[in-house]
Each structure stands twice: as structure tokens, then as C-alpha cells.
């Protein structure tokens, strides 16, 4: 169906005399399982097709779209887009939609066990996660579980290229554990997000969530001061997504909203940090053959041993600079205007594991979770996040749990010292392959 939607929309756009047209359609089939302390409470499934149409008349461009139930529904979206585009002011920087569509070779996009799910199996997984925490430790219980299974079919085409199509699957599992003792309460969560079941280990998930929830009972604040800091991979991901990723996207650079403008070729962060964007990396949720404009995905270096190598581009931002897209066009929905974003972010590993990093800390905190890092300022690089699960470390030993304190500092100063380092052990989750990160000096606002 979705290829027919794309081809019909493009044909109508040409008939209506537009300069350029692009049609993007996504069909999603999903299964949701939700559980709480009362057990599995909801199992639901559904299907939807979303369509986005980008119409260009001269240098006037708009994106319109919505849900469709029939192929013919695209006609209304195209006609609406044409009417709106004709009323808009010209964009002097507009050059063109992508002139060449294509697909990179990628593996592992579809898992048959997700595309054709055994519902009873996934219900049993939810039930296992709901009961296991209490079996591991009597102070713990699972407060919520969600299992989301999705099969997505994407199709895109424009005035210049043939329609591309791709299918992918995704499993997202979330588990939240609470621990209670002597009037104290603590909570922690773990999550699995990947296109296949290859790395899925529910017992490992619940054990990890329970362990951290229990060991951070009775958490307190440390004194305000300068500390060493270790970020586990998922916390490191939140920091990078909030501060580094926006700064390496070309639209932020071109709008003067990135502190990295004009710094290509400069050493910006520690030589021990190498960051790569790779839309072809197998096993991550950002892996796909083409981006949200139909441009092939690629592997490219962002920071090579701390030196800034380049930015991420969609077609619009690339053509403004006379460049080619890096295959990083992203849309929140098919009817959103595309903009640059990461596909998958990989940080090259160092040496040792998390325990090796902890062993070298004289006075610091291991951070297992934070909140508020999304309120950090990517324009200035100012990091601001509150630790919700942490452990104070002294002379290589975890002494007591920490929460409610705020870490802050300029991310480029925090990650610049030569003794910043990362573990050799990495975690793969969502769009990330990351090690744990050791920061030698950062301010913590405590009591």
C-alpha cells in the first residue's frame, strides 16, 4: 500500500504543476503489553499509516500530512500542501530536494520473532519481570513493565528518483523497580531497545535494575565541591544527546547556535574520545539503508581522538554550504520538516571495565541515573543534571548511595582533560554503542 501512496502522491503533484514534490509514508504495526504491581493489565495491538508530503513551488516549501486509511487519502494531503505552499514567502536558501535517492546495504533490520510475534511469549516476559525483583531481594518489587513490539515499513520518493522501500522491526522493553526499607525508598529502571532479540536478556535486565534500586536505598547528599565522576553508558548517552549531538548538527551551526562553529580541525575534547555516527551499524534502532529523505546512510567520524572532523547534514543544510548530505535527515513524524540528527552514535572503547574505573577514583561519584540533563544548554555547552541514583566512592570503594545533588560544568571543559578516559567494556542500546566515561574533575552542588 505505502508504495502506491507515494507514487500516487508524486503523480498528482506533477499534475498540479509543483516544482518539486516528495512523499514519505510509514506503516507501523504494533503490539503493546503493560503491567504494574497488579499484574499484566493491558495487551493491545494496532496498525497505522502516516504520510508526509513536501511540496515546493519555486522557493516556497511546506510539509503537510497525517493518517491515511486508503491510498486515495493522499490526494487531499497533496492538494492541501499545494494550497499552503502557494501562500508562503520564498526561502532564499532553498535549492532542491535530494536529486539522487539510494540505499546502503545493511543487515539485521528484521527479526521474524518480532514481525510475527508469539504474544504469549511476550506476556510471559512481562510476567517474569513483574515477579522476579521480589525473588531477587525481598526489599524490591517491580512497579511497572512495558513491552512494545513494532514492525515498520517505510517508503519514500520524490520528483527525481524511484520509490525506495524498507522494512524494520523493533523491540522496546522497560522495567521499573522500587526498593523499600525502614521508611526509605529508592527506584531504578532498565530498558532494552533494539531491532532484534539478539541481545535481549530479561533476567539480566531485572537483576541490574533490582541491584541498583536496592544499593541506593538511604541515599544522601554529598558536600558541595569538586569531584571525580563516572558516568555509566546510559547516563553518558543522555549527556551526549543533550549537549554534543545538537552542537554537531549543521542546522545549529548555521544558525549560530553551536559552540563548535568554525572549529573543524581543532581538538575540542580529550584525545581519548573518538565518536562516530554510523547509520549502517548492525543491531541499533537508528540503523537503516536510507535516511528520512531517501539519502543512503553512511559511517562518518565526528571526533577523531578529540579533534572535530565534521558535522551532520540533511539535504537542505548541505546544499546551503555546497555540500552533499551525510544521510542524517531525521523527522519525528513523516509530516515533520526534516533536519539533521544522529543515526547511531558510537564512542570507541578504551581499557578495562566499570570496576577498573571505580578502582582508580580517590573521591568521586559513580552516576547510575540522572534527571534534567535535557535542560542543559547545547548553545553554551553548559551541563546541568541531577543525580537520582549514584554511589560515593573513596579510594576505589563505593561507600554510600547519593542522590539529589547537581552536576554542572561546561561539557567541553569537562571532557577536555588528557586524563578523561572510557572503559573497554561497551553497552549497545537504542542508537548508542558507548563505554562508561571517567571525568577527572567536575563540580557537584550538594549540601
C-alpha positions as CSV (number, residue, x, y, z in Angstrom):
1,X,0.0,0.0,0.0
2,X,2.6,2.5,1.0
3,X,4.5,2.4,-2.3
4,X,1.2,3.1,-4.1
5,X,0.6,6.1,-1.7
6,X,4.0,7.5,-2.6
7,X,3.6,7.1,-6.3
8,X,0.1,8.4,-6.4
9,X,1.1,11.5,-4.5
10,X,4.0,12.3,-6.7
11,X,1.9,11.8,-9.8
12,X,-0.8,14.2,-8.5
13,X,1.8,16.8,-7.5
14,X,3.3,16.8,-11.1
15,X,-0.2,17.1,-12.5
16,X,-0.8,20.2,-10.3
17,X,2.3,21.8,-11.6
18,X,4.5,21.9,-8.5
19,X,8.3,22.5,-8.9
20,X,9.2,19.5,-6.7
21,X,7.3,17.0,-4.6
22,X,8.3,14.4,-2.0
23,X,6.0,11.8,-0.4
24,X,7.1,9.8,2.6
25,X,4.9,7.0,4.1
26,X,5.3,4.8,7.1
27,X,3.1,1.8,8.0
28,X,3.5,0.7,11.6
29,X,2.1,-2.5,13.1
30,X,2.4,-2.7,16.9
31,X,1.8,-4.8,20.0
32,X,1.8,-3.2,23.5
33,X,1.8,-5.1,26.8
34,X,1.6,-3.1,30.0
35,X,2.0,-4.4,33.5
36,X,2.0,-2.9,37.1
37,X,2.2,-4.4,40.6
38,X,-1.3,-5.7,39.9
39,X,0.0,-7.8,37.0
40,X,-0.4,-7.6,33.3
41,X,-3.2,-5.0,32.8
42,X,-3.3,-4.3,29.1
43,X,-2.5,-6.1,25.8
44,X,-3.3,-4.1,22.7
45,X,-2.4,-4.0,19.0
46,X,-2.9,-1.7,16.1
47,X,-1.9,-0.5,12.7
48,X,-1.5,3.0,11.3
49,X,-0.2,4.6,8.1
50,X,1.3,8.1,8.4
51,X,2.0,10.1,5.3
52,X,4.0,13.3,4.8
53,X,4.1,15.4,1.7
54,X,6.7,18.1,1.0
55,X,5.7,20.4,-1.8
56,X,7.9,23.0,-3.4
57,X,6.7,25.8,-5.6
58,X,9.7,27.9,-6.8
59,X,11.4,28.6,-3.5
60,X,8.3,28.1,-1.4
61,X,8.2,24.8,0.5
62,X,5.9,23.2,3.0
63,X,5.4,19.8,4.7
64,X,1.9,18.5,5.3
65,X,0.5,15.2,6.3
66,X,-1.5,12.9,8.6
67,X,-3.0,9.5,8.9
68,X,-4.4,7.7,5.9
69,X,-6.7,4.7,5.6
70,X,-6.9,4.5,1.8
71,X,-4.4,5.2,-1.0
72,X,-6.7,7.9,-2.2
73,X,-6.4,9.9,1.0
74,X,-3.0,11.1,-0.1
75,X,-4.8,13.3,-2.7
76,X,-6.2,15.6,0.0
77,X,-2.8,15.9,1.6
78,X,-1.1,16.9,-1.7
79,X,-3.9,19.4,-2.6
80,X,-3.6,21.0,0.9
81,X,0.2,21.2,0.7
82,X,-0.1,22.9,-2.8
83,X,-2.5,25.5,-1.5
84,X,-0.4,26.3,1.6
85,X,2.9,26.4,-0.3
86,X,1.5,29.0,-2.7
87,X,0.7,31.4,0.1
88,X,4.2,31.2,1.8
89,X,7.1,33.6,1.4
90,X,10.1,32.4,-0.5
91,X,13.0,30.8,1.3
92,X,16.1,32.4,-0.4
93,X,18.3,29.5,0.8
94,X,16.1,26.8,-0.8
95,X,17.9,24.9,-3.5
96,X,16.4,21.4,-4.1
97,X,15.1,18.2,-2.7
98,X,17.6,15.3,-2.9
99,X,18.4,14.7,-6.6
100,X,19.5,11.2,-6.1
101,X,17.9,8.6,-3.9
102,X,19.5,5.4,-2.8
103,X,20.0,2.7,-0.2
104,X,23.1,1.4,1.7
105,X,23.5,-2.3,2.4
106,X,22.6,-3.0,6.0
107,X,21.9,-6.2,7.9
108,X,19.7,-7.3,10.7
109,X,16.8,-4.9,10.2
110,X,14.1,-7.5,10.6
111,X,13.6,-10.2,13.3
112,X,10.9,-12.7,12.4
113,X,10.2,-13.2,16.1
114,X,9.1,-9.5,16.3
115,X,7.5,-9.3,12.9
116,X,5.3,-12.3,13.7
117,X,5.3,-12.2,17.5
118,X,4.3,-15.0,19.8
119,X,2.0,-12.9,22.0
120,X,2.1,-15.5,24.8
121,X,5.9,-15.4,24.9
122,X,6.0,-11.7,25.4
123,X,3.2,-11.8,28.0
124,X,5.3,-14.3,29.9
125,X,8.3,-12.0,29.6
126,X,6.2,-9.2,31.2
127,X,5.0,-11.5,34.0
128,X,8.6,-12.7,34.7
129,X,9.8,-9.1,35.0
130,X,6.9,-8.3,37.3
131,X,7.6,-11.1,39.8
132,X,11.4,-11.5,39.6
133,X,12.5,-8.4,41.5
134,X,10.9,-9.6,44.7
135,X,12.5,-13.0,44.3
136,X,16.0,-11.4,43.9
137,X,15.6,-9.2,47.0
138,X,12.6,-9.0,49.4
139,X,13.1,-5.3,49.7
140,X,12.3,-4.8,46.0
141,X,9.3,-5.0,43.7
142,X,8.6,-4.2,40.1
143,X,6.4,-1.2,39.8
144,X,5.9,-1.2,36.1
145,X,6.7,-3.1,32.9
146,X,6.1,-2.2,29.3
147,X,6.8,-4.3,26.1
148,X,6.4,-2.5,22.8
149,X,6.8,-4.5,19.5
150,X,6.8,-2.7,16.2
151,X,7.1,-3.6,12.6
152,X,7.6,-0.6,10.3
153,X,7.5,-0.3,6.6
154,X,8.9,2.9,5.1
155,X,8.6,4.2,1.5
156,X,9.8,7.5,0.1
157,X,10.0,9.0,-3.4
158,X,10.4,12.4,-4.9
159,X,10.4,14.2,-8.3
160,X,13.9,13.0,-9.1
161,X,14.1,9.3,-8.0
162,X,12.3,6.0,-7.9
163,X,10.4,5.0,-4.7
164,X,12.6,3.4,-2.0
165,X,11.1,0.8,0.4
166,X,12.5,-0.7,3.6
167,X,11.1,-2.9,6.5
168,X,12.4,-3.0,10.0
169,X,11.4,-4.3,13.4
170,X,11.9,-3.0,16.9
171,X,11.5,-4.3,20.5
172,X,11.3,-1.9,23.4
173,X,11.1,-3.3,26.9
174,X,11.1,-1.1,30.0
175,X,11.1,-2.2,33.6
176,X,11.0,-0.1,36.8
177,X,11.9,-1.4,40.2
178,X,11.3,0.1,43.6
179,X,13.1,-0.8,46.8
180,X,11.8,0.0,50.3
181,X,13.4,-0.4,53.7
182,X,13.0,1.3,57.1
183,X,10.9,4.1,55.6
184,X,13.4,4.7,52.8
185,X,12.6,4.3,49.1
186,X,14.7,4.0,46.0
187,X,13.9,3.3,42.4
188,X,15.7,2.4,39.2
189,X,14.9,1.2,35.7
190,X,16.4,-0.6,32.9
191,X,15.4,-0.8,29.2
192,X,16.1,-2.8,26.1
193,X,15.7,-1.2,22.7
194,X,16.9,-2.9,19.5
195,X,15.7,-4.1,16.1
196,X,16.1,-7.8,17.1
197,X,16.0,-10.1,20.1
198,X,19.7,-11.0,19.7
199,X,20.9,-9.3,22.9
200,X,17.7,-9.5,24.9
201,X,18.2,-10.9,28.4
202,X,15.3,-10.2,30.7
203,X,17.0,-11.8,33.7
204,X,20.0,-9.5,33.3
205,X,17.7,-6.5,33.0
206,X,15.7,-7.2,36.1
207,X,18.8,-8.2,38.1
208,X,20.6,-5.0,37.2
209,X,17.5,-2.8,38.0
210,X,17.0,-4.5,41.3
211,X,20.6,-4.3,42.3
212,X,20.9,-0.6,41.8
213,X,17.4,0.1,43.4
214,X,18.5,-1.8,46.5
215,X,22.0,-0.5,46.8
216,X,20.9,3.2,46.5
217,X,18.4,2.9,49.4
218,X,19.1,5.5,52.1
219,X,20.8,7.9,49.6
220,X,22.1,11.3,50.8
221,X,23.8,14.3,49.5
222,X,27.5,14.8,49.4
223,X,29.0,18.2,50.3
224,X,29.3,20.8,47.6
225,X,32.7,20.5,45.9
226,X,34.9,19.3,43.1
227,X,34.7,15.5,42.5
228,X,35.7,12.8,40.1
229,X,32.8,11.4,38.2
230,X,32.0,8.1,36.4
231,X,29.0,8.0,34.1
232,X,27.7,4.6,33.2
233,X,27.0,4.2,29.4
234,X,23.3,5.1,29.6
235,X,24.0,8.3,31.6
236,X,26.8,9.2,29.2
237,X,24.3,8.8,26.4
238,X,22.0,11.3,28.0
239,X,24.7,13.8,28.3
240,X,25.9,13.4,24.7
241,X,22.4,13.6,23.4
242,X,21.6,16.8,25.3
243,X,24.8,18.7,24.6
244,X,27.1,17.2,21.9
245,X,24.6,15.9,19.4
246,X,22.8,19.2,18.9
247,X,26.1,21.0,18.5
248,X,27.3,18.8,15.7
249,X,24.1,19.1,13.6
250,X,24.6,21.5,10.7
251,X,21.4,23.5,11.3
252,X,22.5,24.5,14.8
253,X,25.9,25.5,13.4
254,X,24.4,27.6,10.5
255,X,22.1,29.4,12.9
256,X,24.9,30.3,15.3
257,X,23.6,28.0,18.0
258,X,26.6,25.7,18.3
259,X,29.8,26.4,20.2
260,X,31.6,24.2,17.6
261,X,31.1,26.6,14.7
262,X,34.4,27.3,13.0
263,X,36.2,24.6,15.0
264,X,36.6,21.8,12.5
265,X,40.2,20.5,12.7
266,X,40.5,21.7,16.3
267,X,41.0,19.4,19.3
268,X,37.8,20.0,21.2
269,X,37.7,17.2,23.7
270,X,40.1,14.6,25.1
271,X,42.3,12.6,22.8
272,X,40.8,9.5,24.5
273,X,37.4,10.2,22.9
274,X,36.6,9.2,19.4
275,X,32.9,9.5,18.3
276,X,31.4,8.1,15.1
277,X,28.0,8.4,13.5
278,X,27.1,5.2,11.6
279,X,23.6,4.6,10.2
280,X,24.7,1.2,8.9
281,X,25.8,-0.2,12.2
282,X,24.1,-3.6,12.8
283,X,21.8,-4.1,15.8
284,X,20.8,-0.5,16.7
285,X,17.5,1.3,16.3
286,X,18.9,4.1,14.1
287,X,20.2,1.5,11.6
288,X,18.6,1.8,8.1
289,X,19.5,1.9,4.5
290,X,18.3,5.4,3.9
291,X,17.5,8.4,5.9
292,X,14.2,10.3,6.1
293,X,14.8,11.9,2.7
294,X,15.8,8.8,0.9
295,X,19.6,9.5,1.0
296,X,21.8,6.5,1.7
297,X,23.1,6.3,5.3
298,X,26.9,6.4,5.9
299,X,29.6,6.0,8.5
300,X,31.5,9.2,9.4
301,X,33.8,10.4,12.1
302,X,32.6,13.3,14.3
303,X,35.5,13.4,16.7
304,X,38.8,11.6,15.9
305,X,40.9,11.4,19.1
306,X,39.2,14.6,20.3
307,X,39.6,16.5,17.0
308,X,36.3,17.7,15.4
309,X,36.1,16.2,11.9
310,X,32.8,17.4,10.6
311,X,29.1,18.0,11.1
312,X,25.9,16.1,10.3
313,X,23.8,17.3,7.3
314,X,20.5,16.7,5.7
315,X,20.0,17.9,2.1
316,X,18.9,21.5,2.9
317,X,21.8,22.3,5.3
318,X,24.2,20.5,3.0
319,X,23.2,22.5,-0.2
320,X,23.4,25.8,1.7
321,X,27.2,25.1,2.0
322,X,27.6,23.4,-1.4
323,X,28.0,20.0,0.2
324,X,26.3,16.6,-0.1
325,X,24.0,15.3,2.6
326,X,25.7,12.9,5.1
327,X,22.5,10.8,5.2
328,X,21.4,12.3,8.5
329,X,17.9,13.7,7.7
330,X,15.6,12.9,10.6
331,X,11.9,13.5,11.1
332,X,9.9,13.0,14.3
333,X,6.9,12.1,12.1
334,X,6.7,11.7,8.3
335,X,5.0,15.1,8.2
336,X,7.7,16.9,10.1
337,X,10.2,19.0,8.3
338,X,13.5,17.0,8.2
339,X,16.6,18.3,10.0
340,X,20.0,16.7,10.8
341,X,20.3,14.3,13.7
342,X,22.4,11.3,14.6
343,X,21.7,7.9,13.2
344,X,23.7,5.8,15.6
345,X,26.4,7.2,17.9
346,X,29.4,5.0,18.6
347,X,32.2,6.0,21.1
348,X,35.3,3.9,20.7
349,X,36.2,1.9,23.7
350,X,39.3,2.3,26.0
351,X,40.5,-0.3,28.5
352,X,39.1,-2.2,31.4
353,X,35.6,-2.3,32.7
354,X,33.5,-0.2,35.0
355,X,35.1,-1.7,38.1
356,X,38.5,-0.7,36.9
357,X,37.4,2.9,36.5
358,X,35.9,2.9,40.0
359,X,39.1,1.4,41.5
360,X,41.1,4.4,40.4
361,X,38.8,7.0,42.0
362,X,40.0,8.7,45.1
363,X,37.0,10.9,45.8
364,X,34.1,10.8,43.4
365,X,30.6,9.6,42.4
366,X,29.5,6.8,40.1
367,X,26.4,8.0,38.4
368,X,23.8,5.4,37.5
369,X,20.9,7.7,36.6
370,X,20.1,11.4,36.3
371,X,17.2,13.7,35.5
372,X,17.1,17.1,34.0
373,X,20.1,16.7,31.6
374,X,17.8,17.6,28.8
375,X,17.5,21.1,30.3
376,X,21.3,21.6,29.7
377,X,22.2,24.3,27.2
378,X,23.7,23.0,23.9
379,X,24.3,26.6,22.7
380,X,26.7,27.3,25.6
381,X,27.7,23.7,26.4
382,X,26.6,24.1,30.0
383,X,25.8,20.7,31.6
384,X,23.2,20.7,34.4
385,X,21.8,17.4,35.7
386,X,20.5,16.0,39.0
387,X,21.8,12.6,40.2
388,X,18.9,10.3,41.1
389,X,21.0,7.1,41.6
390,X,24.7,7.3,42.5
391,X,27.3,5.9,44.8
392,X,30.0,7.9,46.6
393,X,33.5,6.4,46.0
394,X,36.5,6.9,48.2
395,X,39.9,5.3,47.5
396,X,38.3,2.9,44.9
397,X,35.4,1.7,47.1
398,X,31.7,2.5,46.9
399,X,30.9,3.9,50.4
400,X,27.2,5.1,50.4
401,X,24.4,6.0,47.9
402,X,24.0,9.5,46.6
403,X,21.0,11.4,45.1
404,X,19.6,14.9,44.9
405,X,22.9,16.6,44.0
406,X,23.5,18.6,40.8
407,X,26.5,18.1,38.5
408,X,27.4,21.1,36.4
409,X,30.1,22.4,34.1
410,X,30.9,23.3,30.5
411,X,30.9,19.9,28.7
412,X,33.9,20.9,26.5
413,X,35.9,21.7,29.6
414,X,34.7,18.7,31.4
415,X,35.7,16.3,28.6
416,X,38.9,18.1,27.5
417,X,41.5,16.9,30.1
418,X,44.0,14.3,29.0
419,X,43.0,12.0,31.8
420,X,39.4,11.8,30.7
421,X,39.0,8.1,29.7
422,X,36.5,5.4,28.8
423,X,36.1,1.8,29.6
424,X,36.9,-1.1,27.3
425,X,33.6,-2.6,28.0
426,X,30.7,-1.1,26.0
427,X,26.9,-1.3,26.0
428,X,24.7,-1.3,22.9
429,X,21.2,0.2,23.3
430,X,18.9,2.2,21.2
431,X,21.0,4.4,18.9
432,X,24.2,4.1,21.0
433,X,27.3,1.9,21.5
434,X,29.0,3.5,24.5
435,X,31.6,2.8,27.2
436,X,31.5,4.1,30.7
437,X,33.1,7.6,31.0
438,X,35.5,8.8,33.6
439,X,35.7,12.6,34.2
440,X,38.6,13.7,36.5
441,X,37.0,17.0,37.7
442,X,33.5,18.4,37.9
443,X,31.5,20.5,40.3
444,X,28.8,18.8,42.4
445,X,26.3,21.1,44.2
446,X,25.2,19.2,47.3
447,X,24.6,20.2,50.9
